[in-house]
Every structure is written in structure tokens, then in C-alpha cells.
Amino acid sequence: MDRSKLKVRKCVVGVEKKMNILITGGAGFIGSHLALKLSDRGYGVTVFDNLSPQVHGADPEKTSPLYQSIMGKVNFIKGSVVSRLDWKKVLVGQDVVIHLAAETGTGQSMYEIEKYASVNIGGTALLLDILTNNEHKIKKVIVASSRAIYGEGKYNCSKHGSIFPLARRETDMSKGEFECKCPKCGNRVQLCATDESSKIHPTSIYGITKQNQEQMVMMICPMIGITGIAFRYQNVYGPGQSLQNPYTGILSIFSTRLMSNKPINIFEDGMESRDFVYIDDVVNATIAGIEYESFDSLSINVGTGASVTVSMVAEKLKKLYHSNSEVYISGNYRLGDIRHNNADISLLRKILRYNPTIDFDDGIVKFVNWVKEHETTDSVFSYERSLAEMKSRGLYK
């Protein structure tokens, strides 16, 4: 073999080699994009995924553009992160694990508690148990953490300085009072960029499971000689995002409804905001973490450092789709949702030397152009069904 033709990367121990990388959940939104780019860069890529119908449909080879995008291009192994036998099989010969596999719906997590705990916490526990007690070649584990671990995030109170509000009370939201308040004096507070040293206090079961995933990786990996990195991804969007999963986020939900000229219900007062980060920036930041040569473990935000209101999102999407949908602000709300999200990405820039390259105005156009090329018919996991499930349990008002 002519080794000069191989693309190689320097691994964490400083030895030139072509690393083998295992991506759990690698047929999903982030995972499929990451798998293809890593393969293009010369890495050996194995995708480990259970092809959940909620994400991929009943027949992934026909109904999942995400799965179709990686078919035949990377090594694919179907299996479950809650199976010890599956984990042992897929870890053989791997150098790095990118652990993305997880249940991801904030709202759904509030009533499918056992499933979220079993997959997110239990699956990560199995991985770490095997790495602790069995022979392997793993040198680095990167886990997908989340903005959800911060709960309401960081704010400033005119009386008490930097504070971290508690989960918003239903009694306030039922009266249309949606903004966060100081937990000490009850006054309205000013949003700040949430940095990695901010208080960890999730307001949803999903956030709790991501907190546990991150904590386990960051505790165990350094103890057994593995570099651990937790990426606290913000609201990831872009081409390839599931259009049939009602738990994936407002861009997909709004898009499928706008394309069908169905009404858009904006929760709360429409001024809730999110830090939307484009898929290419997430992939490139993750690759920077793979190629990060220090042994130091770290937790790091991956976002843009800017936030966009939900009303603005709906306005931009309606215009880009030339939709006739009615867009109305209902005052409805979901328990467990946060009010705002704005990440401080100073560490991303300083440590990994990565700066996001695609702002929301450009990214949303790319996303809409991709959606227009794909069928957006409702699936069995419809948006209305997801709301009905929450309402029946008293979680949607």
C-alpha cells in the first residue's frame, strides 16, 4: 500500500496514524454530517445507530435521508447503546468514541422518563463500565452534552449581580409573566451570555440526563487515562435535520407547517430566544475537539454567542417559504422549557481556536433551500400528537 496517499492525523498521543472513530448515533443529524466529513478527511469511521423510527421512519433505507446519506460510505453497525454486547462489538479497534446517541426531546422527556434515563444515562454508563473494566484502544471520548444542563442560564440582577434563575413558575406563566426573575428578590433580570462556569441546574428530564452523561464522562475518563470532552451544543440546525420528528426543534416544526400552509402557534409571547448554531459549525468544532492534542479534559459550549427570538424565526421562515400560514402568538407554554439561551463561546475560540462561520441569516436560507427539495408530509409522530401527549399529562398549557 502506498501510505503517502493516505490522509493521516496526529492522534492524542502524538503518533502519526489514521485513527478509527466510532460515532454512536452516527446516522442522526449531527452524526451523519460528522461521519461523512471525517471519512473525507481520511479517518476510519464506524457508525453505531439503532435507526429509531421516530428519527428515521419505518423503513430507513427509503424514508431516512440521513441514513441514506451514509449508506455504503462508512462502516455501519445497527445496535443499541443499552446493549453491553453491542458496545463490546463496536468498540473493537476504535481509537476515539464520539457519543451522540441519545433521546433528545425536551418536552417528551418529561413523560417518557424511564426511556430517557435508560438510553442517555444507562447507555453512557455501559460505555464507561466497559472502558474501565475491559481492554481497549480508546484514547478519547467526546460526549454530546447540551445547553439544557444550564436550565435558565446566567442573568444579571441590578441588586444581586450574576444570578442563575430557578425554573419559571407555572403561576407566573399562567398570568403571561414569562421572563425570568431573581431567585433572591423576585425582580426582573437581564440576560447574560452563559459561560461554562455557570451553575448547572437543568429544568427538564432531558437536561438532567445530559448533565449525568457529561459528569460521568468527565469523572471516569481522566481516571482511566482517556481524554474526555463534553460539547455543550446549543440549538443545532441545518440541512438534514429531521422533518418528521416533532421533538427536534422549532425550525423543523415550523417548516413542515409553513410548507403545508398550516397555522403556526408561537408559544408564550414570542420573545423567547435561542442560540441557533449551523450544522457545519458544529461538525467543524467537533473535529477540532478530535484533533485537540492536549490530554486535558474539558467542557465547552458550541454555539454562536447570539440569540434569535422565536417570533423572528417564524417571520423569516414564512417569508422564505412564501407561505400563507397564519402565525399567531397564543400564550401557550410547556413546563420544562427555558426562556432564553445565549452561549458564551470564549473557550471555543480560545482553546480549540474555532470561531463559527455561518450566522443565522445565512444559515436559515441554506436550511430553507434544502427543505424545499424534500417531502414534508406529516408522519405518525405528528406535531399535534406530541402536544396532545403533553397536554394530557398537564405539561402543556
N, C-alpha and C positions, 0 to 999 in steps of 0.2 A: 504494500500500500504506500502511495506517495503521501507522507504525512505533511508535506509542505502545503498540500491543498486543503488540509483540514483547518477549519476555523477553531481556534483554541482560546480559552480564557484562563486567567490566573485564578486558582481557587483560593479559599481562605487560608490554606496553609502555605501559600506561596509557590506551589508547584504547577508548572505549565501542564495542563491536561484538558481534555474535553470532558466537562462534568456531565454527569447524569442527573437529571432533575425530575422529581416526582411532583406532579400538581394534582392535589386532591380537589375534587370539584372542577376539574380542568375542562369539562365540557360546558361549564356555565359561562356567564357573561364575561367576567374578568378572566377566568381561567382559559377560555378558548383563545382570546386575543393574546394572552401571555404565552400560551403554548406555541402558537404559530410564530410569534416573534423570536422566542428562544430557539425554536427549530431553525429559523432562518439565520440565526447568529451562530449556529454550529453546535449547540448543546444537544445532548441526547435527552429527549423529552418523553416521559410516560404520563399519561392522563389516567387518573383513577376517579371514576364517577359512577353513581347509581342510576343516572338518567331519569331523574324524578319526573313523573308525568306532569306535575304542577309547573315545571320549567320547560320540559321538552315535548309535552304532548304524549298521546298514547302510543305513537309509532315514531320514535325519534329519527329514524332514517328517512322518514317522509315529512315529519311535522316540525323538526327542530333545525332551523338554520345554524344554530350554534354547534350542534353535534355534526351536522353536515360539513361545516367549515373545517373540522379537524379530521374527518374520516380519511384514513389512508395516508395522512401526513405525519402523524405521531403514533407512538405505541399506545394503544388504548386497552385498558382493563376495566371491565364492568365489575363493580363490587360496592360494598358498604363500609363506611368508616366505623360502624358499630360491630363489625366482624373482626375478631382477632386473627382468624385465618386469612382473611383478605388482606389485612395490614401486613402480615408476615410475608405474604406472597409479593406484594407490590414494593416492599422496601428493599428487596434483594438487589444489590448492585447500584443502589442510588447514593448520591453524594449530598444532595440538598432536597429538603421537603418544603414545598410551598403549600401550606394547609389552608385552602379556601373553602373546602366543603363545609356547608352549614345550612341550616334553615334560617331564612333571612327576613321574614315578615314581622315588623314591629307589632302591628295590630294582631296578627294571627297568633303571635307568641303568647298573648295574654289569655288565650283559652286553649291552646294546644301546648300546654306547659310541659308535659312529660316528653313529647316528641322533641321539643326544642332543647330540653335539658339532656336527653339521651343522645341526640346527634351531635350537638355543639360541645357540650361538656364531656359526655361519655366518649365520643369519638376521639377527642383530643387526649383524654386520659388514657385510652388504649394505646395511642401512638407513643405517648411518653413512657408508659409502662413497658412497652416493647423495647424502646430505645434504652431504657435504664437496665433492663434485665437480659437482653439478648445481644449477640454480636451483630454488628452492622458497620457501614462505612459513612454514616451520616455525619456531616461536619456543620451543617447549618439548618435551622428550621425557621421559616418565615410564616407567621400566622396572620390571617386576616382578622384584625381587631376592627373596631368601629367607633365612629363619633358617638354612638349610643351609650358608650360607657360613661360619658361625661354628664348624662342627664341633661339638665337645662344649661350647663356650661358656666362660663365665667361672666360676671357682670360687675358694675361699679355702683355703689350706693354713696350718695352725697354725704351721708353721715358715717358710714362704716367702711368705706373703701372697697377693696376687692371682696366680693362675696359670691357664693355659689347657691343660687335659689333651690329650694325644695321643689318637688313635683307640684305642679299647679293644682289647686283645689277645685273639685267639681262645683262647690258652692259659688266660687268666683266665676268660673266659666259659664255656668248656667245663667249668670247675670250679664254675660257679654264682656267680662273682665278677663282678657286673655294674656295680658302682659305679665311678666314675672315680677315678683315683689321681694324685697329684702326680708330674709327669714328672721332678722333681728328687730326691725322697726316697722315692717309692713309697707314701706314706701316703694314707689315705682323705681326701677333701677335701669341703668344704661348698659346695653350690650357691649361686651369686650371680645376681642379675639381669644379663643380658648387655647391655651398652650398645654404642653404635655405634663406640666407640673400641677395642673388644675385638679380639683377634687374629683375623685371617681365615685359617682353615686347615680347609677342608671335608674331610669324611671319605667323600664319595661323588662319583661322576662327576657326578651331578645338581648337587651343591653346587659343584663346580668350574666347571660351565658357567654357573651363576648368578653366581658370582664374576667370571667373564670378561665376562658381559653387563654387569654393573654397572661394572666397571673401564673397559670400552670407552666406555660412555655418559658416565661421569664424566670421562674424559680428553678425548674428542673434542668433546663438545657445547660446553663453555666456550670451546674454541679457535676454534670457528666461530660464536660469538655466539648459541648456543642454551642455554637453561636446562635442566640435566639434574637429574632427581630419581630416586633409586633407593629404592623402598619395599621394605624387608626384611620381607615378610609372614610372619607366624607360621603356625600351623595354622588355616586358614580353613575354616569350616563354616557350614551353614545350609540352608534350603530351596533346591532347585535343584541341590544337589551331586549329581554323577553317581552313580547306584546300580548301574550296570553296568560301571564301570571299576574293577577290583580294585587299581589303583595309586593311587587318590585319597585313601586315608586310612582310619583305623580306624572312624570313625563310620559311613561308608557300608558298609564290610565287615561290621562287627558288626550293623548294622541289617538288611541283607539276610538274614543268617543267623538272627538272632533272629526275624524275621518268618516264617521257614520252619521254626522250631524246630530248627535245626541247631546242633551244638555250637560253642562259641566257644573257640578256642585263644589264651590270653593268653601272649605271649612273655615270656622272661626270668622275673622273679619278680613281675611285675605292678606293680612300683613305679616303672617308668619313667614320665616325665611330659611333658606338652606344654602349651604356651600356646595354648589354643583361642580364636580371635577370630571373632566372628559376622560374617556377610557384610555386614550393614547398616553395621557399624562400619568394615569395610574399604572399602566404597564411599564412605562419607562422608569418611573420611580421605583417600582418593584424590582426591575432589573438592576437598577443602581444598588439596591439592597443586596441582591445576589452577588454582585461584584464588589461589594464593600469588603475590604481586605482586613479590617481590624477584627480581633477576637471579641471585642466589646459587644455585649448585647444592648439593645436599645428599643425603646418605643417611640414611634414617630408619626405625626399627623401627615396625611396625604390629602391635600385639598388645594384650593386656590387662594385662600385668605380673603375671599369676598363672598358676600351672600346676596341672594336674589329672592324677592318676595314671591309667594305663590300667585298672587294676582298678576304680577308682571309676567310670570311664566305662562299663565293662561292667555294673557293678552298677546304675547309674542307667538305662541303656538297657533292661536286662532287666525292671526294674520298670515302666518306662513302656510297654513293649510287651506286658506281661503274658505273657511268653514262657516256654515250658517247656524252653528250650535248656539244656544242660549247659554251665557255664562253668568251665573248668579252667586252671590255671597249669602250663604244660608245661616251662618252662625252655629251650624252643627260642629261637633267636636268629638274626638276619640280620646279616651283615657289612655295614658301612656305616651302620647305624642309630646314632643318638645315644642317650644315656641320658636326659638331661633337657633341657628347654627352658623358659626363663623370661626374657622380654624386659624390658629397661629401656625404658620408653616416655616418659621425661622430655622428650626432644626433640620427640616428637609433641605433647605437651601445651604445651611452651614455644614452639616455632617455629610450628607450624600451629594452635595453640590448639584442639586436638581431644582430647577425652577419651572413651574408649569408654563406651557407654551400656548395653550388654547383657552381663550376666555369664553364666557358663556354666550355672548352674541355670535361668535363664530361657530362654537360647538353646537348650538341649538340648530343652526342651519344645516350642518352636516348630519345631525340626527334626523331632522325632518326629511331631508332628501332621501335618506335611507329608508325611513318608514314608508314613504310614498311608493317605494319599489316592492313593498311586501304586503301580503294579505293581512288584514287586521280584524277578521271576524271574531266574534266573542267565542270564548272557549267554555267548557263546562265549569271552569274555575272563574266565573264571571265576577265583575266588579260588584254588581248588585248582590250577588250571593255572599261575597265577603263582608259587605256592610250588614246584610241581614244576620249573618252569623254573629257579628259583634253586637248588634242591637239586641238580639235575643238573650245575650249574656250581660246586658247592661253596660257595655263598654263603648257604645256609640250613642251619642245623644243628639 
